[in-house]
Amino acid sequence: MRERLVAELMEPEVAFLRPEETLDLVDDLMSLGRVRHLPVVEGERLVGIVSHRDLAAASPSDQGEVDPAERRARLRSITVGDVMSTELATIAPTDTLGAAAEALLERRVGALPVLLGPRLIGILSETDLVRHAYLDPDSEVAASSTLTGRLVELRRLGEELQVQAHLGAAEARDLWAELEKRLDALGSDLSRAKTPGSGMLGTLIDGVQGLLDDLRKGRP
């Protein structure tokens, strides 16, 4: 399977800073935009990056109570250029996500500005890569998440059917048969999705079989 490229996952709408701007603006952008890394641009050239860690290090100490107005005044007195990191780890849009993951680990950074030549065109964060792992339809994690949802749904249906059987619901037998059919289908899908040494899907298969056994014991 073709490995996906940085261009397919990066965030193209990048909020950026200027070196002369101050940290109260950084605080607002990170809080409102829920981002932890902001590139710093001078002209059209990337010159640095500011992280949430940089912002925290420049903020007044959390020991004791800090007046919000005092904190804002302190942040307003510090420029982006004073705290930004200038030893930059960047990546190209045509690089693979595997290469991006390696760069994040090797450089011990949380985000990579994406450059097309000298121009900033996006940013890729470790959060984006984690999201990709969970949303990639071909990944085991995504398969596990989807199939777990089906199992939870069927377990809930089984519990409802046990109550209906106790109450003598006339349609209970047909619903039991439908539940067993759906559980068998889920078990087949799990078996097809499972790869050698796969722990998550193997555990789900055991869960399906256990639920089938439990339901058949209590079936009217």
C-alpha positions as CSV (number, residue, x, y, z in Angstrom):
1,M,0.0,0.0,0.0
2,R,1.3,3.5,-0.9
3,E,2.5,5.4,2.1
4,R,0.7,8.7,2.5
5,L,2.5,12.0,2.0
6,V,2.8,15.0,4.3
7,A,0.7,17.1,1.9
8,E,-2.3,14.8,2.5
9,L,-2.3,15.3,6.3
10,M,-0.8,18.7,7.0
11,E,-2.8,21.7,8.2
12,P,-2.6,24.2,5.3
13,E,-4.3,27.1,7.1
14,V,-1.4,28.1,9.4
15,A,-1.6,30.9,11.9
16,F,1.8,32.5,12.1
17,L,3.6,35.2,14.1
18,R,6.1,38.0,13.4
19,P,9.2,38.3,15.6
20,E,8.2,41.7,16.9
21,E,4.8,40.5,18.1
22,T,4.3,39.9,21.8
23,L,3.5,36.8,23.9
24,D,0.0,38.0,25.0
25,L,-1.0,37.5,21.3
26,V,0.7,34.0,21.4
27,D,-1.4,33.2,24.5
28,D,-4.6,34.3,22.8
29,L,-3.9,32.3,19.6
30,M,-2.9,29.1,21.4
31,S,-6.0,29.3,23.7
32,L,-8.5,30.2,21.0
33,G,-7.1,28.1,18.2
34,R,-6.2,25.1,20.5
35,V,-2.8,24.9,18.9
36,R,0.6,24.3,20.6
37,H,3.0,25.4,17.9
38,L,3.1,28.6,15.9
39,P,5.6,29.3,13.1
40,V,7.3,32.7,13.0
41,V,7.7,34.4,9.6
42,E,9.7,37.4,8.6
43,G,8.7,38.6,5.1
44,E,8.0,35.2,3.5
45,R,10.8,33.4,5.2
46,L,10.4,31.1,8.2
47,V,12.7,32.2,10.9
48,G,11.5,30.4,14.0
49,I,8.7,28.5,15.9
50,V,7.1,29.2,19.3
51,S,5.7,26.3,21.3
52,H,3.4,26.2,24.3
53,R,6.4,25.2,26.3
54,D,8.1,28.4,25.3
55,L,5.1,30.4,26.4
56,A,4.9,28.5,29.7
57,A,8.6,29.1,30.4
58,A,8.2,32.9,29.8
59,S,5.0,33.2,32.0
60,P,5.2,34.2,35.6
61,S,5.8,31.3,38.0
62,D,2.7,29.2,39.0
63,Q,3.9,29.1,42.6
64,G,1.4,31.0,44.5
65,E,-1.5,33.0,43.0
66,V,-0.6,35.1,39.9
67,D,-2.8,38.1,39.1
68,P,-4.2,37.7,35.5
69,A,-3.5,41.3,34.8
70,E,0.1,40.9,36.0
71,R,0.5,37.8,33.8
72,R,-0.8,39.7,30.7
73,A,1.5,42.6,31.4
74,R,4.4,40.3,31.7
75,L,3.6,38.5,28.4
76,R,3.0,41.8,26.7
77,S,6.6,42.9,27.6
78,I,8.2,39.9,25.8
79,T,8.5,39.6,22.1
80,V,8.2,36.4,20.0
81,G,11.7,36.9,18.8
82,D,12.9,36.7,22.5
83,V,11.7,33.2,23.0
84,M,11.3,31.5,19.6
85,S,13.3,28.5,18.6
86,T,15.5,29.1,15.6
87,E,17.0,25.6,15.2
88,L,14.2,24.5,12.9
89,A,13.1,21.0,11.9
90,T,11.1,21.3,8.7
91,I,9.7,18.9,6.2
92,A,8.5,19.0,2.5
93,P,5.0,18.3,1.3
94,T,6.3,15.4,-0.8
95,D,7.9,13.6,2.1
96,T,6.2,10.6,3.6
97,L,4.4,10.5,6.9
98,G,7.0,7.9,8.0
99,A,9.8,10.4,7.4
100,A,7.8,13.0,9.3
101,A,7.4,10.7,12.3
102,E,11.1,10.0,12.3
103,A,11.9,13.7,12.2
104,L,9.6,14.4,15.1
105,L,11.2,11.7,17.2
106,E,14.8,12.4,16.2
107,R,14.5,16.2,16.8
108,R,12.2,15.8,19.8
109,V,9.8,18.4,18.6
110,G,6.0,18.4,18.5
111,A,5.4,19.9,15.1
112,L,7.1,20.4,11.7
113,P,6.6,23.5,9.5
114,V,6.0,22.3,5.9
115,L,8.0,24.2,3.4
116,L,7.7,24.4,-0.4
117,G,11.1,25.8,-1.3
118,P,11.5,28.7,1.2
119,R,7.7,29.3,1.6
120,L,5.6,28.1,4.5
121,I,2.6,26.2,3.2
122,G,1.5,24.2,6.2
123,I,2.3,22.5,9.5
124,L,2.2,18.9,10.6
125,S,2.0,18.0,14.3
126,E,2.4,14.8,16.3
127,T,-1.4,15.1,17.0
128,D,-2.0,14.9,13.2
129,L,0.0,11.7,13.0
130,V,-1.9,10.2,16.0
131,R,-5.2,11.2,14.4
132,H,-4.0,9.6,11.1
133,A,-3.3,6.3,12.9
134,Y,-6.8,6.2,14.3
135,L,-8.6,7.4,11.2
136,D,-6.7,5.4,8.6
137,P,-9.2,2.8,7.3
138,D,-6.4,0.4,6.7
139,S,-4.9,0.6,10.1
140,E,-5.5,-2.1,12.8
141,V,-6.4,0.6,15.3
142,A,-9.2,1.9,13.0
143,A,-10.5,-1.6,12.4
144,S,-10.4,-2.4,16.1
145,S,-12.3,0.8,16.9
146,T,-15.1,0.1,14.3
147,L,-15.5,-3.5,15.2
148,T,-15.4,-2.7,18.9
149,G,-18.4,-0.4,18.3
150,R,-20.3,-3.2,16.7
151,L,-19.6,-5.5,19.5
152,V,-20.7,-3.0,22.1
153,E,-23.9,-2.4,20.2
154,L,-24.6,-6.1,20.0
155,R,-23.8,-6.6,23.7
156,R,-26.4,-3.9,24.5
157,L,-28.9,-5.6,22.3
158,G,-28.3,-8.9,24.1
159,E,-28.9,-7.3,27.4
160,E,-32.2,-5.8,26.1
161,L,-33.2,-9.2,24.8
162,Q,-32.6,-10.9,28.1
163,V,-35.1,-8.5,29.7
164,Q,-37.6,-9.0,26.9
165,A,-37.3,-12.8,27.3
166,H,-37.9,-12.5,31.0
167,L,-41.0,-10.5,30.2
168,G,-42.1,-13.1,27.7
169,A,-41.9,-10.8,24.6
170,A,-43.4,-12.6,21.6
171,E,-40.8,-11.4,19.2
172,A,-37.9,-12.5,21.4
173,R,-37.0,-15.7,19.5
174,D,-36.7,-13.9,16.2
175,L,-34.6,-11.2,17.7
176,W,-32.3,-13.8,19.4
177,A,-31.8,-15.4,16.0
178,E,-31.0,-12.0,14.4
179,L,-28.5,-11.2,17.2
180,E,-26.7,-14.5,16.7
181,K,-26.6,-13.9,12.9
182,R,-25.0,-10.5,13.5
183,L,-22.5,-11.8,16.0
184,D,-21.5,-14.5,13.5
185,A,-21.0,-11.9,10.8
186,L,-18.9,-9.8,13.2
187,G,-16.8,-12.8,14.1
188,S,-16.2,-13.5,10.4
189,D,-15.2,-9.8,9.8
190,L,-12.8,-9.9,12.7
191,S,-11.2,-13.1,11.4
192,R,-10.6,-11.5,8.0
193,A,-9.2,-8.3,9.5
194,K,-6.9,-10.1,12.0
195,T,-3.2,-10.4,11.0
196,P,-0.6,-12.7,12.6
197,G,0.4,-11.5,16.1
198,S,-2.5,-9.0,16.2
199,G,-3.4,-8.4,19.8
200,M,-6.3,-6.0,19.6
201,L,-8.4,-7.9,17.1
202,G,-7.6,-11.2,18.7
203,T,-9.1,-9.8,22.0
204,L,-12.2,-8.7,20.1
205,I,-12.6,-12.2,18.6
206,D,-12.5,-13.6,22.1
207,G,-15.1,-11.1,23.2
208,V,-17.5,-12.0,20.4
209,Q,-17.2,-15.7,21.2
210,G,-17.7,-15.0,24.9
211,L,-20.8,-13.0,24.2
212,L,-22.2,-15.7,21.9
213,D,-21.6,-18.4,24.6
214,D,-23.3,-16.2,27.3
215,L,-26.3,-15.4,25.1
216,R,-26.8,-19.0,24.0
217,K,-26.9,-20.1,27.7
218,G,-29.6,-17.6,28.5
219,R,-31.6,-17.8,25.3
220,P,-35.2,-18.9,25.7
